[in-house]
Amino acid sequence: MTWRNWRPQTAVGAGFVLSAFFLWLALRNVDVASLGEAFAAMSYMPVAMCAGALSIGIVLRGVRWRVIAGFPREQQRNFFRATNLGVLTNQLFPGRGGEFVRVITLARLSHSSLPGPLASALIDRLVDVSVLLACASMLYWIFPVGGLLGTWLAVVLGIGCLITLLVVLYSRSSGFGEALISRLAARWLQRWPLRPEVFLAELRGEFRRLLGSWLSIELVVLAALILCADYGVIAALIHAFDLSLPVEAPLVLWVFLAAGSALPSAPGYVGVYQVAAVWALSLFFVSAPTAIAIATVLQITTLAVALVMAGPGVAVAFKRFLLGRSRSNDMVG
């Protein structure tokens, strides 16, 4: 087995171990009876509203990705399909494979080379990081957190600031930023069948096009709408369990879930979401069983929405993707 093939399997294994640890951490002081009572207290109408908000969020993410990529509106359907297939993959497979799947899917549907979809997908994720950074900053300064939670938020802020600084330096052709990002890209792109210099040229072109036009304003509006949709998802779930929490509670939970989803994990972020919900909602004195139930319902609802939006063609798409990947591995071997 080569080093290139061994590393992804190691990452997947580490994700399962991490998920198991987090799941144990969330469930260690929870008994089955109290967890069952928490699920029994759930109302179904707010869960349906949660599903609607999730659908809106997926659609808006597809629109934002198209705007970043600079494709015409006639190509929007391809971005919807690729975005939803990425969400579905993350729910069904470990290791955040949805990022890989959505880029490959868009490249095939739009008949384009990989550098463009990959560069636009990376910028799309950087927008998510920027929103997470802004929300975490606001909560860190106005919300009384301390100990482990305060340290965790501080780490999120630090990483976000570092990423923002590197992006600014690179987009302005700074020597230090360009050299560092080039090294990082060369390592990261080892799993992709493209040359780093081609990808970096595409990435810089995308950055300059977005930062030097009115599209940056459109991206801010879309990012705000997506945040509102995500807030609605969490708020609906909190309402489903008949909790009376302050208005900032859904945002706090969203920050913890979004930061936790960056970690390698088992399919559907099992364990990661549970412990993130327990930590976040403990700030509002919500019991661990209820927090775990909220996280679990969110995972199930996300999977159901992604399956419905994918439609009957999802099996064919997965079969084509896996067949293409198998052929690529055979060629590499």
SULNORNOR-V918405 format. One record per residue. N is the residue number from 1. RES is the residue in one small letter. BURIAL is I if it has 24 or more other ideal C-beta (glycine too) atoms within 12 Angstrom, else O. Layout:
BEGIN
((N RES BURIAL) (N RES BURIAL))
END
This chain:
BEGIN
((1 m O) (2 t O) (3 w O) (4 r O) (5 n O) (6 w O) (7 r O) (8 p I) (9 q O) (10 t O) (11 a O) (12 v O) (13 g O) (14 a O) (15 g I) (16 f I) (17 v O) (18 l I) (19 s I) (20 a O) (21 f O) (22 f I) (23 l I) (24 w O) (25 l O) (26 a I) (27 l I) (28 r O) (29 n O) (30 v I) (31 d O) (32 v O) (33 a O) (34 s O) (35 l I) (36 g O) (37 e O) (38 a I) (39 f I) (40 a O) (41 a O) (42 m I) (43 s O) (44 y O) (45 m O) (46 p I) (47 v I) (48 a O) (49 m I) (50 c I) (51 a I) (52 g O) (53 a I) (54 l I) (55 s I) (56 i I) (57 g I) (58 i I) (59 v I) (60 l I) (61 r I) (62 g I) (63 v I) (64 r I) (65 w I) (66 r I) (67 v I) (68 i I) (69 a I) (70 g I) (71 f I) (72 p O) (73 r O) (74 e O) (75 q I) (76 q I) (77 r O) (78 n I) (79 f I) (80 f I) (81 r I) (82 a I) (83 t I) (84 n I) (85 l I) (86 g I) (87 v I) (88 l I) (89 t I) (90 n I) (91 q I) (92 l I) (93 f I) (94 p I) (95 g I) (96 r I) (97 g I) (98 g I) (99 e I) (100 f I) (101 v I) (102 r I) (103 v I) (104 i I) (105 t I) (106 l I) (107 a I) (108 r I) (109 l I) (110 s I) (111 h O) (112 s I) (113 s O) (114 l I) (115 p I) (116 g I) (117 p I) (118 l I) (119 a I) (120 s I) (121 a I) (122 l I) (123 i I) (124 d I) (125 r I) (126 l I) (127 v I) (128 d I) (129 v I) (130 s I) (131 v I) (132 l I) (133 l I) (134 a I) (135 c I) (136 a I) (137 s O) (138 m O) (139 l I) (140 y I) (141 w O) (142 i O) (143 f I) (144 p O) (145 v I) (146 g O) (147 g O) (148 l O) (149 l I) (150 g O) (151 t O) (152 w I) (153 l I) (154 a O) (155 v O) (156 v I) (157 l I) (158 g O) (159 i O) (160 g I) (161 c O) (162 l O) (163 i I) (164 t I) (165 l O) (166 l I) (167 v I) (168 v O) (169 l O) (170 y I) (171 s I) (172 r O) (173 s O) (174 s O) (175 g O) (176 f O) (177 g I) (178 e I) (179 a O) (180 l O) (181 i I) (182 s I) (183 r O) (184 l O) (185 a I) (186 a O) (187 r O) (188 w O) (189 l I) (190 q O) (191 r I) (192 w I) (193 p I) (194 l I) (195 r O) (196 p I) (197 e O) (198 v O) (199 f I) (200 l I) (201 a O) (202 e I) (203 l I) (204 r I) (205 g I) (206 e I) (207 f I) (208 r O) (209 r I) (210 l I) (211 l O) (212 g O) (213 s O) (214 w O) (215 l I) (216 s O) (217 i O) (218 e O) (219 l I) (220 v O) (221 v O) (222 l I) (223 a I) (224 a O) (225 l O) (226 i I) (227 l I) (228 c O) (229 a I) (230 d I) (231 y I) (232 g I) (233 v I) (234 i I) (235 a I) (236 a I) (237 l I) (238 i I) (239 h I) (240 a I) (241 f I) (242 d O) (243 l I) (244 s O) (245 l I) (246 p O) (247 v O) (248 e I) (249 a I) (250 p I) (251 l I) (252 v I) (253 l I) (254 w I) (255 v I) (256 f I) (257 l I) (258 a I) (259 a I) (260 g I) (261 s I) (262 a I) (263 l I) (264 p I) (265 s I) (266 a I) (267 p I) (268 g I) (269 y I) (270 v I) (271 g I) (272 v I) (273 y I) (274 q I) (275 v I) (276 a I) (277 a I) (278 v I) (279 w I) (280 a I) (281 l I) (282 s I) (283 l I) (284 f I) (285 f O) (286 v I) (287 s I) (288 a I) (289 p I) (290 t I) (291 a I) (292 i I) (293 a I) (294 i I) (295 a I) (296 t I) (297 v I) (298 l I) (299 q I) (300 i I) (301 t I) (302 t I) (303 l I) (304 a I) (305 v I) (306 a I) (307 l I) (308 v O) (309 m I) (310 a I) (311 g O) (312 p O) (313 g O) (314 v I) (315 a O) (316 v O) (317 a I) (318 f I) (319 k O) (320 r O) (321 f I) (322 l O) (323 l O) (324 g O) (325 r I) (326 s O) (327 r O) (328 s O) (329 n O) (330 d O) (331 m O) (332 v O) (333 g O))
END
